[in-house]
Amino acid sequence: MHNSLVVIDGSYGEGGGQVLRTSLTLSILTGRPVRIEHIRAGREEPGLRPQHLTAVQAAATICGARVAGAELGSQTLTFAPAGPARPGHYAFDVTEVARAGSAGSVSLVLQTILQPLALARGESHLTLRGGTHVPWAPSVFYLEHVFLPQLTAMGVEVRIELKQWGFYPAGGGEIEVHIVGHEGPLRPLHLVERGPLQQVWGIAAVMNLPAHIPQRMADRARSVLTAAGLPGHQVRLEPRRLSGTGPGAGIFLCAVYAGGRAGFTAYGRKGLPAERVAEEACEQFLHYHRTPAPADPHLADQLVLPAALAAGESRVYTAQVSQHLLTNAWVVRQFLERQVVVEGELGVPGVLIVTEGRE
């Protein structure tokens, strides 16, 4: 593997924090230094936000990287790994980085360092604190029940334990992650057939809010799904009332098919009735369910990286080609000698194909 500097335009494609996170992961895995410019340039608050900075610090810690530009608001970052990821015990706190309460997502920090530690020789234990269930990021529920089962099928052993929920904007959540190192390349991924639906289950959760709210979310979701033709025995929703740092509400659905899983999330907001939150998540699921694709719109972009690290050819049939998917595929091509192709137009079903060798 050559060690030449990779220069990445952080405003490319989707232009968000994902360009940064994937670049950091691949820099550690290839040993190639990277300079990321124009980080989140088109965003309302451009540059590094607390969760991005925590991801940078976590990535640097596990591989002893030399870093320049790691500060809040920075739009240029240089990252040079000193070596491969070192397994061990680590703790990272998004709230600490923000110097004030922040619901920066622990999931996004985890995704940055997960693959390097999963491919390291030895076990790792992580404690991550911040937002566990926040908008614009995969929830810990989604990681645990949709994303990780796919990684397990590829040979990665990861276990997540949710110690404390943390909603946006207060955060205050905590997860423990146990990663067993895996030697050799991952198994390829063939996520092309969904098979019949087995069940839709989920959690309607609130924090520091009255008990009738999660019950109303669960009841409404059940009635929407059964009205859409799902047999009652296939729908299982649990209302849950939590205590923690701040108020929050959300509904988290996991659709289990014979050939895979998909996840759908909707969060409560001030002035939005509980029933409407439930309807939002159900509408996402039903829209997906009407396609034959096994991968939901968010799963495909999260699988680009593991697919690029696997031996042989991987194929992922997704319900919707997203800008996130196209952007992640582009970043991977900047680092790895892999052919990463997305067949299909933006916004409609398509197929991610990753093969060895250059295009």
Secondary structure, DSSP 8 states (H G I E B T S, - for coil): -----EEEETTSTT-SHHHHHHHHHHHHHH---EEEESTTTTSSS-S--HHHHHHHHHHHHHHT-EEES-STT-S-EEEE-SSS---SEEEEEHHHHHTS----BHHHHHHHHHHHHHTSSSEEEEEEEEBSB-TTS--HHHIIIIIHHHHHHHT-EEEEEEEE--BTTT--EEEEEEEE---S-B---EE-----EEEEEEEEEEESS-THHHHHHHHHHHHHHHHTT--GGGEEEEEEEE-SSS-EEEEEEEEEETTEEEEEEEE--TT--HHHHHHHHHHHHHHHHTS--SB-TTHHHHHHHHHHTBSS-EEEEESSB-HHHHHHHHHHHHHSSEEEEEES-BTS-EEEEEEES--
